[in-house]
Amino acid sequence: MSPCPDLSPADVQARLEARSIVLIDVREPAEYAGERIHGALNFPLSTFDPAALPDGGSRAIVLQCGSGKRSGMAMEACRKAGVTVAGHLAGGIGAWKSDGRPVIRIDPATGAVRDAR
């Protein structure tokens, strides 16, 4: 099995918009609740089970975390379990935001969901 590639924010966004991937956020629930990438599903690394990942059908699985470290760990867990993933977001949501890409945030004052960059 070949190593999974590091994917850029632009590549991940293009693949999300084309609906060719399922983005899996491996950060913990509180991190995910605070802000997340549109369309990402939460599968925290603390309870991560590669066998529990959704069947993307024709869509590939891409992993993402805060900086790229935990998604790299999740990729290794997938490799060991024989579960194929297409790669991970290099630099995580931090790189995504630094690149000016949109996230969903919760307004702590109101609890409202807000689009942000």
N, CA, C and O atoms as a MOPAC input file, in Angstrom:
PM7 MOZYME 1SCF
protein

 N      0.85900 1    -1.17000 1     0.00000 1
 C      0.00000 1     0.00000 1     0.00000 1
 C      0.90400 1     1.23200 1     0.00000 1
 O      1.80100 1     1.34300 1     0.83600 1
 N      0.67300 1     2.15700 1    -0.93400 1
 C      1.51400 1     3.34800 1    -1.02900 1
 C      1.10400 1     4.37400 1     0.01900 1
 O     -0.04000 1     4.38400 1     0.47200 1
 N      2.06000 1     5.25400 1     0.41000 1
 C      1.71300 1     6.27400 1     1.40000 1
 C      0.65000 1     7.22800 1     0.86400 1
 O      0.57700 1     7.48600 1    -0.33800 1
 N     -0.15900 1     7.73800 1     1.76000 1
 C     -1.21300 1     8.67400 1     1.37800 1
 C     -0.61700 1    10.05100 1     1.17200 1
 O      0.27400 1    10.46300 1     1.91500 1
 N     -1.09600 1    10.75700 1     0.18100 1
 C     -0.53100 1    12.08300 1    -0.08400 1
 C     -1.03900 1    13.16800 1     0.85900 1
 O     -2.13000 1    13.09700 1     1.42500 1
 N     -0.17900 1    14.17600 1     0.99300 1
 C     -0.58500 1    15.40900 1     1.65100 1
 C     -1.37000 1    16.20000 1     0.62000 1
 O     -0.88000 1    16.42800 1    -0.48600 1
 N     -2.57100 1    16.61900 1     0.96000 1
 C     -3.41100 1    17.38900 1     0.04200 1
 C     -3.45400 1    18.83600 1     0.48500 1
 O     -3.53200 1    19.11900 1     1.68000 1
 N     -3.40400 1    19.74500 1    -0.45600 1
 C     -3.45500 1    21.17700 1    -0.15100 1
 C     -4.89200 1    21.59700 1     0.15500 1
 O     -5.83800 1    20.90200 1    -0.21700 1
 N     -5.05400 1    22.73000 1     0.83100 1
 C     -6.41300 1    23.24100 1     1.04600 1
 C     -7.17200 1    23.42500 1    -0.27500 1
 O     -8.35800 1    23.10300 1    -0.35400 1
 N     -6.50600 1    23.93300 1    -1.29900 1
 C     -7.17500 1    24.14100 1    -2.59100 1
 C     -7.65400 1    22.81900 1    -3.17900 1
 O     -8.75800 1    22.73900 1    -3.71600 1
 N     -6.82600 1    21.78600 1    -3.07900 1
 C     -7.19100 1    20.47000 1    -3.61100 1
 C     -8.37400 1    19.89200 1    -2.84500 1
 O     -9.31400 1    19.37600 1    -3.44800 1
 N     -8.32900 1    19.97700 1    -1.51300 1
 C     -9.42700 1    19.44400 1    -0.70400 1
 C    -10.72200 1    20.19800 1    -1.00400 1
 O    -11.77700 1    19.58200 1    -1.15000 1
 N    -10.64700 1    21.52700 1    -1.09500 1
 C    -11.86700 1    22.28600 1    -1.38300 1
 C    -12.43100 1    21.92500 1    -2.75500 1
 O    -13.64300 1    21.77400 1    -2.90600 1
 N    -11.56400 1    21.78700 1    -3.74700 1
 C    -12.02900 1    21.41400 1    -5.08800 1
 C    -12.69300 1    20.03700 1    -5.07500 1
 O    -13.71800 1    19.83000 1    -5.72400 1
 N    -12.11000 1    19.11300 1    -4.34300 1
 C    -12.68200 1    17.76600 1    -4.26400 1
 C    -14.00100 1    17.75800 1    -3.49400 1
 O    -14.92100 1    17.01700 1    -3.83700 1
 N    -14.08900 1    18.59300 1    -2.44200 1
 C    -15.36700 1    18.71400 1    -1.71800 1
 C    -16.44500 1    19.27900 1    -2.63800 1
 O    -17.56400 1    18.76800 1    -2.68900 1
 N    -16.09600 1    20.33000 1    -3.35700 1
 C    -17.06900 1    20.95700 1    -4.25700 1
 C    -17.49000 1    20.01300 1    -5.37300 1
 O    -18.62900 1    20.07300 1    -5.83500 1
 N    -16.58400 1    19.14100 1    -5.81300 1
 C    -16.90300 1    18.15700 1    -6.85000 1
 C    -17.60600 1    16.93000 1    -6.27000 1
 O    -18.02100 1    16.03400 1    -7.00400 1
 N    -17.73400 1    16.90500 1    -4.93400 1
 C    -18.35000 1    15.78300 1    -4.22400 1
 C    -17.62500 1    14.46800 1    -4.51700 1
 O    -18.24600 1    13.41100 1    -4.63000 1
 N    -16.28600 1    14.55700 1    -4.63800 1
 C    -15.50400 1    13.35500 1    -4.92200 1
 C    -14.83500 1    12.78200 1    -3.67500 1
 O    -14.18500 1    11.73900 1    -3.74600 1
 N    -14.98900 1    13.46100 1    -2.52800 1
 C    -14.41500 1    12.95600 1    -1.28000 1
 C    -15.41600 1    13.05900 1    -0.13900 1
 O    -16.39600 1    13.80100 1    -0.20200 1
 N    -15.13500 1    12.28500 1     0.90800 1
 C    -15.78600 1    12.43100 1     2.20600 1
 C    -14.67500 1    12.90100 1     3.13500 1
 O    -13.67400 1    12.20600 1     3.30900 1
 N    -14.84700 1    14.07300 1     3.73100 1
 C    -13.83600 1    14.64000 1     4.60600 1
 C    -14.12400 1    14.22100 1     6.04300 1
 O    -15.21000 1    14.46800 1     6.56800 1
 N    -13.13800 1    13.58500 1     6.67300 1
 C    -13.26600 1    13.10300 1     8.03900 1
 C    -12.37000 1    13.93700 1     8.94100 1
 O    -11.15100 1    13.94800 1     8.77200 1
 N    -12.96700 1    14.63300 1     9.89500 1
 C    -12.26700 1    15.46800 1    10.86400 1
 C    -12.00000 1    14.61600 1    12.09900 1
 O    -12.93800 1    14.16700 1    12.75700 1
 N    -10.72000 1    14.38900 1    12.41900 1
 C    -10.38000 1    13.51700 1    13.54200 1
 C    -10.10200 1    14.28500 1    14.84100 1
 O     -9.60400 1    13.71400 1    15.81100 1
 N    -10.43200 1    15.59400 1    14.84900 1
 C    -10.28800 1    16.36200 1    16.09400 1
 C    -11.37500 1    15.93500 1    17.07800 1
 O    -12.33200 1    15.25200 1    16.71200 1
 N    -11.20900 1    16.34700 1    18.31800 1
 C    -12.17300 1    15.98400 1    19.35800 1
 C    -13.47800 1    16.77700 1    19.18300 1
 O    -13.47300 1    17.84200 1    18.56700 1
 N    -14.59200 1    16.26500 1    19.72000 1
 C    -15.89800 1    16.89400 1    19.50700 1
 C    -15.95700 1    18.38000 1    19.85800 1
 O    -16.59600 1    19.14700 1    19.13800 1
 N    -15.31100 1    18.80700 1    20.94200 1
 C    -15.35600 1    20.23300 1    21.30500 1
 C    -14.66400 1    21.09000 1    20.24600 1
 O    -15.11800 1    22.19500 1    19.94700 1
 N    -13.57000 1    20.58700 1    19.68000 1
 C    -12.87500 1    21.32200 1    18.61500 1
 C    -13.76100 1    21.41400 1    17.38000 1
 O    -13.89600 1    22.47500 1    16.76900 1
 N    -14.35700 1    20.29300 1    17.02800 1
 C    -15.24400 1    20.21200 1    15.86500 1
 C    -16.45700 1    21.12900 1    16.04900 1
 O    -16.87300 1    21.80700 1    15.10900 1
 N    -17.01800 1    21.14900 1    17.25200 1
 C    -18.18400 1    21.98900 1    17.52300 1
 C    -17.83800 1    23.46700 1    17.42700 1
 O    -18.66000 1    24.27300 1    16.99100 1
 N    -16.62900 1    23.82600 1    17.83100 1
 C    -16.21400 1    25.22600 1    17.81700 1
 C    -16.05200 1    25.78100 1    16.41800 1
 O    -16.47600 1    26.90300 1    16.14200 1
 N    -15.44500 1    25.01100 1    15.53500 1
 C    -15.31700 1    25.39800 1    14.13200 1
 C    -14.96100 1    24.16800 1    13.31900 1
 O    -14.27000 1    23.26100 1    13.78500 1
 N    -15.45500 1    24.16500 1    12.08900 1
 C    -15.20500 1    23.01200 1    11.22200 1
 C    -15.31400 1    23.41500 1     9.76400 1
 O    -15.83800 1    24.47600 1     9.42400 1
 N    -14.81100 1    22.54900 1     8.92400 1
 C    -14.90900 1    22.74600 1     7.48300 1
 C    -16.28100 1    22.25400 1     7.04100 1
 O    -16.74600 1    21.20100 1     7.47700 1
 N    -16.92000 1    23.02400 1     6.17500 1
 C    -18.23100 1    22.63800 1     5.64600 1
 C    -18.19100 1    21.20300 1     5.11400 1
 O    -17.32700 1    20.86400 1     4.30400 1
 N    -19.10800 1    20.37500 1     5.56100 1
 C    -19.23800 1    19.01900 1     5.04900 1
 C    -18.40200 1    17.97100 1     5.76000 1
 O    -18.57400 1    16.78100 1     5.49800 1
 N    -17.50000 1    18.37100 1     6.65400 1
 C    -16.66000 1    17.39400 1     7.35300 1
 C    -17.47700 1    16.61100 1     8.37300 1
 O    -18.36700 1    17.15700 1     9.02500 1
 N    -17.16600 1    15.33400 1     8.50200 1
 C    -17.77900 1    14.46900 1     9.50300 1
 C    -16.78300 1    14.26100 1    10.63300 1
 O    -15.57800 1    14.21600 1    10.39000 1
 N    -17.26500 1    14.13300 1    11.86100 1
 C    -16.37300 1    14.02100 1    13.01200 1
 C    -16.20500 1    12.56900 1    13.45300 1
 O    -17.17000 1    11.90100 1    13.82500 1
 N    -14.95500 1    12.09500 1    13.40400 1
 C    -14.55700 1    10.78600 1    13.90400 1
 C    -13.31500 1    11.01400 1    14.75200 1
 O    -12.20400 1    10.87400 1    14.24200 1
 N    -13.46300 1    11.36600 1    16.04900 1
 C    -12.33700 1    11.75400 1    16.89100 1
 C    -11.24400 1    10.68800 1    16.97800 1
 O    -11.52300 1     9.49100 1    17.05600 1
 N    -10.01200 1    11.14800 1    16.96300 1
 C     -8.87800 1    10.23200 1    17.04900 1
 C     -8.90900 1     9.43200 1    18.34400 1
 O     -8.47900 1     8.27900 1    18.36300 1
 N     -9.41200 1    10.02700 1    19.43300 1
 C     -9.42100 1     9.33100 1    20.73500 1
 C    -10.24600 1     8.04800 1    20.70300 1
 O    -10.01300 1     7.14500 1    21.50700 1
 N    -11.19700 1     7.95900 1    19.79500 1
 C    -12.02600 1     6.74900 1    19.67000 1
 C    -12.00200 1     6.22100 1    18.23500 1
 O    -12.89400 1     5.47600 1    17.82800 1
 N    -10.98800 1     6.60600 1    17.47600 1
 C    -10.93500 1     6.32200 1    16.04300 1
 C    -10.86300 1     4.82600 1    15.76000 1
 O    -10.01700 1     4.11000 1    16.29500 1
 N    -11.77300 1     4.38000 1    14.90800 1
 C    -11.80300 1     2.99000 1    14.45400 1
 C    -11.92500 1     3.02300 1    12.93900 1
 O    -12.98900 1     3.36400 1    12.42200 1
 N    -10.86800 1     2.67700 1    12.21200 1
 C    -10.93900 1     2.72300 1    10.75700 1
 C    -12.11400 1     1.93200 1    10.17700 1
 O    -12.66900 1     2.30800 1     9.14500 1
 N    -12.48700 1     0.85000 1    10.83700 1
 C    -13.59600 1     0.03100 1    10.34100 1
 C    -14.93700 1     0.75100 1    10.44800 1
 O    -15.89700 1     0.36800 1     9.77900 1
 N    -15.01400 1     1.78300 1    11.27400 1
 C    -16.26400 1     2.52100 1    11.46200 1
 C    -16.42700 1     3.68200 1    10.48000 1
 O    -17.47200 1     4.33300 1    10.46000 1
 N    -15.40300 1     3.94400 1     9.66500 1
 C    -15.51400 1     5.04800 1     8.70200 1
 C    -16.65100 1     4.76500 1     7.72900 1
 O    -16.91100 1     3.61000 1     7.39200 1
 N    -17.32600 1     5.81600 1     7.28000 1
 C    -18.44600 1     5.60200 1     6.36500 1
 C    -17.96300 1     5.06400 1     5.02000 1
 O    -16.83400 1     5.31200 1     4.59700 1
 N    -18.84200 1     4.32800 1     4.37000 1
 C    -18.56400 1     3.87200 1     3.01200 1
 C    -18.85500 1     5.04800 1     2.09900 1
 O    -20.01200 1     5.43500 1     1.93100 1
 N    -17.83600 1     5.60700 1     1.51900 1
 C    -18.01400 1     6.77300 1     0.65900 1
 C    -18.55400 1     6.44000 1    -0.71500 1
 O    -18.76800 1     7.33700 1    -1.53000 1
 N    -18.78000 1     5.14400 1    -0.98800 1
 C    -19.21700 1     4.76600 1    -2.32900 1
 C    -18.12300 1     5.12700 1    -3.31600 1
 O    -16.99400 1     4.64800 1    -3.20000 1
 N    -18.44500 1     5.95700 1    -4.27400 1
 C    -17.45400 1     6.37300 1    -5.26600 1
 C    -16.57200 1     7.51100 1    -4.75200 1
 O    -15.61100 1     7.89800 1    -5.41700 1
 N    -16.89100 1     8.04400 1    -3.57800 1
 C    -16.10200 1     9.14500 1    -3.00700 1
 C    -14.98800 1     8.60600 1    -2.11700 1
 O    -15.20900 1     7.70000 1    -1.31300 1
 N    -13.80900 1     9.16000 1    -2.26300 1
 C    -12.64600 1     8.76200 1    -1.47500 1
 C    -12.70500 1     9.39800 1    -0.09100 1
 O    -13.31900 1    10.44800 1     0.09600 1
 N    -12.06100 1     8.75200 1     0.87200 1
 C    -11.96400 1     9.28100 1     2.23100 1
 C    -10.69700 1    10.14100 1     2.33300 1
 O     -9.61200 1     9.71300 1     1.93900 1
 N    -10.85100 1    11.36000 1     2.86800 1
 C     -9.72800 1    12.25000 1     3.16300 1
 C     -9.84000 1    12.63600 1     4.63300 1
 O    -10.92600 1    12.95300 1     5.11800 1
 N     -8.71800 1    12.60800 1     5.33300 1
 C     -8.69000 1    12.90800 1     6.76000 1
 C     -8.19200 1    14.32600 1     7.01100 1
 O     -7.46500 1    14.89800 1     6.19900 1
 N     -8.59300 1    14.87900 1     8.14500 1
 C     -8.23200 1    16.25900 1     8.48600 1
 C     -8.25000 1    16.42000 1     9.99400 1
 O     -9.04900 1    15.78700 1    10.68400 1
 N     -7.35300 1    17.28200 1    10.51200 1
 C     -7.33100 1    17.60300 1    11.93900 1
 C     -6.98500 1    19.07700 1    12.08800 1
 O     -7.30300 1    19.87900 1    11.21100 1
 N     -6.33900 1    19.44100 1    13.18500 1
 C     -5.98200 1    20.83200 1    13.41600 1
 C     -4.72800 1    21.26900 1    12.69500 1
 O     -4.66500 1    22.37500 1    12.15700 1
 N     -3.70600 1    20.38400 1    12.68200 1
 C     -2.41700 1    20.75600 1    12.10200 1
 C     -1.85200 1    19.72200 1    11.13600 1
 O     -0.88000 1    20.00400 1    10.43600 1
 N     -2.43200 1    18.55700 1    11.08500 1
 C     -1.93900 1    17.48000 1    10.23300 1
 C     -1.35100 1    16.32000 1    11.01400 1
 O     -1.17200 1    15.23500 1    10.46200 1
 N     -1.04500 1    16.52900 1    12.29400 1
 C     -0.43400 1    15.46300 1    13.09500 1
 C     -1.42200 1    14.32400 1    13.37000 1
 O     -1.11800 1    13.16000 1    13.11300 1
 N     -2.59200 1    14.66100 1    13.88700 1
 C     -3.56000 1    13.60900 1    14.22400 1
 C     -4.12400 1    12.91800 1    12.99000 1
 O     -4.39100 1    11.71700 1    13.02100 1
 N     -4.30700 1    13.66700 1    11.90400 1
 C     -4.79000 1    13.00800 1    10.68300 1
 C     -3.72500 1    12.05600 1    10.15000 1
 O     -4.05900 1    11.02200 1     9.57100 1
 N     -2.44200 1    12.38800 1    10.33700 1
 C     -1.36900 1    11.47100 1     9.97300 1
 C     -1.41800 1    10.19800 1    10.80500 1
 O     -1.19200 1     9.10100 1    10.29300 1
 N     -1.71400 1    10.35000 1    12.09000 1
 C     -1.84900 1     9.18700 1    12.97400 1
 C     -3.05200 1     8.33600 1    12.54600 1
 O     -2.98500 1     7.10700 1    12.55700 1
 N     -4.13600 1     8.99100 1    12.17500 1
 C     -5.32500 1     8.26300 1    11.71900 1
 C     -5.04500 1     7.54700 1    10.39600 1
 O     -5.53000 1     6.43700 1    10.17800 1
 N     -4.26100 1     8.18300 1     9.50900 1
 C     -3.89000 1     7.51500 1     8.25400 1
 C     -3.09900 1     6.24900 1     8.53800 1
 O     -3.30800 1     5.22800 1     7.88200 1
 N     -2.19000 1     6.30300 1     9.51000 1
 C     -1.39900 1     5.12400 1     9.87200 1
 C     -2.30200 1     4.03300 1    10.43300 1
 O     -2.11400 1     2.85600 1    10.12500 1
 N     -3.27900 1     4.41000 1    11.25400 1
 C     -4.23500 1     3.42900 1    11.78600 1
 C     -5.02500 1     2.79000 1    10.64900 1
 O     -5.27800 1     1.58500 1    10.66700 1
 N     -5.41400 1     3.58800 1     9.66400 1
 C     -6.13400 1     3.05100 1     8.50400 1
 C     -5.25300 1     2.09100 1     7.71700 1
 O     -5.69800 1     1.01800 1     7.30900 1
 N     -3.99100 1     2.48700 1     7.50600 1
 C     -3.06300 1     1.63700 1     6.76600 1
 C     -2.92600 1     0.28500 1     7.46000 1
 O     -2.99800 1    -0.75800 1     6.81200 1
 N     -2.72700 1     0.30300 1     8.78000 1
 C     -2.56800 1    -0.93500 1     9.53600 1
 C     -3.82000 1    -1.79900 1     9.48200 1
 O     -3.72900 1    -3.02600 1     9.52200 1
 N     -4.99100 1    -1.16600 1     9.39100 1
 C     -6.26400 1    -1.89300 1     9.34600 1
 C     -6.66300 1    -2.29200 1     7.92600 1
 O     -7.67500 1    -2.96400 1     7.72900 1
 N     -5.86900 1    -1.87700 1     6.94000 1
 C     -6.19400 1    -2.20200 1     5.55500 1
 C     -7.31600 1    -1.36200 1     4.97700 1
 O     -7.95200 1    -1.76400 1     4.00300 1
 N     -7.56800 1    -0.19600 1     5.56500 1
 C     -8.61600 1     0.71500 1     5.09800 1
 C     -7.96400 1     1.78500 1     4.22200 1
 O     -7.03100 1     2.46300 1     4.65400 1
 N     -8.44800 1     1.93200 1     3.01800 1
 C     -7.87800 1     2.88100 1     2.06900 1
 C     -8.39700 1     4.28500 1     2.30200 1
 O     -9.60400 1     4.50600 1     2.39700 1
 N     -7.47600 1     5.23000 1     2.39400 1
 C     -7.82200 1     6.64700 1     2.41600 1
 C     -7.01300 1     7.33600 1     1.32300 1
 O     -5.92600 1     6.88300 1     0.96400 1
 N     -7.55200 1     8.43100 1     0.80000 1
 C     -6.91500 1     9.12000 1    -0.32900 1
 C     -5.83100 1    10.09300 1     0.10900 1
 O     -5.04000 1    10.55000 1    -0.71700 1
 N     -5.78400 1    10.41600 1     1.39700 1
 C     -4.78800 1    11.35500 1     1.88400 1
 C     -5.32300 1    12.15300 1     3.04200 1
 O     -6.35000 1    11.82200 1     3.63600 1
 N     -4.58700 1    13.23600 1     3.35600 1
 C     -5.04600 1    14.10200 1     4.43400 1
 C     -4.71700 1    15.55700 1     4.09400 1
 O     -3.85100 1    15.84700 1     3.26900 1
 N     -5.43400 1    16.44900 1     4.75500 1
 C     -5.24700 1    17.88100 1     4.55700 1
 C     -3.95900 1    18.29700 1     5.24900 1
 O     -3.89700 1    18.35700 1     6.47700 1
 N     -2.93500 1    18.58300 1     4.46000 1
 C     -1.64100 1    19.00000 1     5.01200 1
 C     -1.82100 1    20.30700 1     5.77400 1
 O     -2.34300 1    21.28100 1     5.23200 1
 N     -1.39000 1    20.32500 1     7.02800 1
 C     -1.52000 1    21.52100 1     7.85100 1
 C     -2.87000 1    21.66800 1     8.51200 1
 O     -3.08500 1    22.61400 1     9.27100 1
 N     -3.79000 1    20.75000 1     8.24000 1
 C     -5.09500 1    20.72000 1     8.87900 1
 C     -5.93100 1    21.97700 1     8.67200 1
 O     -5.72300 1    22.74500 1     7.73300 1
 N     -6.88000 1    22.15900 1     9.58100 1
 C     -7.78200 1    23.30100 1     9.48100 1
 C     -7.01800 1    24.61600 1     9.64200 1
 O     -7.46300 1    25.65600 1     9.15600 1
 N     -5.86800 1    24.57300 1    10.32100 1
 C     -5.03100 1    25.77000 1    10.43500 1
 C     -4.57000 1    26.25200 1     9.07200 1
 O     -4.64200 1    27.44500 1     8.77700 1
 N     -4.09200 1    25.32800 1     8.23100 1
 C     -3.67100 1    25.68700 1     6.86800 1
 C     -4.87000 1    26.12400 1     6.04300 1
 O     -4.77200 1    27.04700 1     5.23400 1
 N     -5.99500 1    25.46300 1     6.24900 1
 C     -7.23100 1    25.78800 1     5.54100 1
 C     -7.61000 1    27.24600 1     5.80100 1
 O     -7.89200 1    27.99800 1     4.86700 1
 N     -7.61300 1    27.64000 1     7.08200 1
 C     -7.97300 1    29.01200 1     7.44800 1
 C     -6.91000 1    30.00500 1     6.98700 1
 O     -7.24700 1    31.09800 1     6.53100 1
 N     -5.64000 1    29.64400 1     7.09600 1
 C     -4.55900 1    30.53000 1     6.63500 1
 C     -4.66300 1    30.80600 1     5.14400 1
 O     -4.23700 1    31.85400 1     4.65800 1
 N     -5.23600 1    29.84700 1     4.43100 1
 C     -5.41800 1    29.97800 1     2.98500 1
 C     -6.69000 1    30.76900 1     2.65700 1
 O     -7.01200 1    30.95400 1     1.48300 1
 N     -7.41500 1    31.23700 1     3.68200 1
 C     -8.61600 1    32.04700 1     3.46900 1
 C     -9.85100 1    31.26000 1     3.10400 1
 O    -10.79400 1    31.81000 1     2.53500 1
 N     -9.85800 1    29.96900 1     3.42600 1
 C    -11.00500 1    29.12100 1     3.07000 1
 C    -12.04700 1    29.15100 1     4.19100 1
 O    -11.70700 1    29.36500 1     5.35400 1
 N    -13.32200 1    28.93300 1     3.83500 1
 C    -14.40700 1    29.10000 1     4.81200 1
 C    -14.50600 1    27.97200 1     5.83100 1
 O    -14.21300 1    26.81300 1     5.53900 1
 N    -14.92500 1    28.34700 1     7.02900 1
 C    -15.23800 1    27.39700 1     8.09600 1
 C    -16.59900 1    27.77200 1     8.67300 1
 O    -17.11700 1    28.86400 1     8.44000 1
 N    -17.15100 1    26.85000 1     9.41800 1
 C    -18.36400 1    27.10000 1    10.18700 1
 C    -17.92100 1    27.29500 1    11.62800 1
 O    -17.16700 1    26.48100 1    12.16100 1
 N    -18.38600 1    28.37500 1    12.26700 1
 C    -18.06600 1    28.64000 1    13.68000 1
 C    -19.35300 1    28.80800 1    14.45900 1
 O    -20.38600 1    29.20100 1    13.91700 1
 N    -19.26700 1    28.50600 1    15.72900 1
 C    -20.38200 1    28.72900 1    16.64300 1
 C    -20.11700 1    30.04400 1    17.37400 1
 O    -19.05200 1    30.22500 1    17.96400 1
 N    -21.09500 1    30.96600 1    17.33400 1
 C    -20.98900 1    32.22300 1    18.06000 1
 C    -21.23500 1    31.91100 1    19.53600 1
 O    -22.34900 1    31.53800 1    19.90400 1
 N    -20.21100 1    32.05700 1    20.39200 1
 C    -20.39000 1    31.68700 1    21.79400 1
 C    -21.41600 1    32.53900 1    22.53200 1
 O    -21.98600 1    32.09800 1    23.53100 1
 N    -21.65600 1    33.75200 1    22.05100 1
 C    -22.61200 1    34.63400 1    22.71600 1
 C    -24.05500 1    34.21100 1    22.46000 1
 O    -24.91900 1    34.37000 1    23.32300 1
 N    -24.31300 1    33.66500 1    21.25500 1
 C    -25.69600 1    33.34200 1    20.88200 1
 C    -25.92200 1    31.87800 1    20.57900 1
 O    -27.06200 1    31.41300 1    20.58500 1
 N    -24.84700 1    31.13700 1    20.31200 1
 C    -24.98700 1    29.74200 1    19.89500 1
 C    -25.31400 1    29.59000 1    18.42700 1
 O    -25.51300 1    28.47800 1    17.93800 1
 N    -25.37100 1    30.72000 1    17.71700 1
 C    -25.69600 1    30.67900 1    16.28900 1
 C    -24.51400 1    30.14400 1    15.48000 1
 O    -23.35300 1    30.36000 1    15.82800 1
 N    -24.83200 1    29.45700 1    14.41300 1
 C    -23.82800 1    28.95600 1    13.48800 1
 C    -23.50400 1    30.05800 1    12.49100 1
 O    -24.40600 1    30.64200 1    11.89100 1
 N    -22.22900 1    30.34000 1    12.31400 1
 C    -21.78600 1    31.42200 1    11.42900 1
 C    -20.77400 1    30.89900 1    10.42600 1
 O    -19.91000 1    30.09200 1    10.76800 1
 N    -20.88200 1    31.35400 1     9.20400 1
 C    -19.83900 1    31.11300 1     8.21300 1
 C    -18.72600 1    32.11300 1     8.48500 1
 O    -18.98900 1    33.28100 1     8.76900 1
 N    -17.48700 1    31.65400 1     8.39900 1
 C    -16.35600 1    32.54400 1     8.67200 1
 C    -15.20300 1    32.16500 1     7.75300 1
 O    -15.22300 1    31.12100 1     7.10000 1
 N    -14.22100 1    33.01600 1     7.71700 1
 C    -12.98300 1    32.74500 1     6.97000 1
 C    -11.83300 1    32.86800 1     7.91100 1
 O    -10.68400 1    32.68300 1     7.50900 1

